[in-house]
Amino acid sequence: MPKIYTRKEVARRRMKFQVFAGMFDFLAILAGIAVIIVCIVLLSALVHWVIQDVESSFATLWDIFMSAIIIPE
């Protein structure tokens, strides 16, 4: 047989669920902020790596170009 709840019990249970829902929303916001910060750090590391790679690639290509112009084979 199902249990019958009074209005006070229903209100208390509803308040408890609202508190838990609020706590989980707050934790989800904190986790989302942490994920955003990690993504920003990863993107900045990627941009830094690309800049260094482009510099070294163009330096190598420039050396090949200059050696071909100055001392053609």
PyMOL commands that set and color helices and strands:
alter all, ss='L'
color gray80, all
select helices_A, chain A and resi 7-70
alter helices_A, ss='H'
color red, helices_A
deselect
rebuild
show_as cartoon
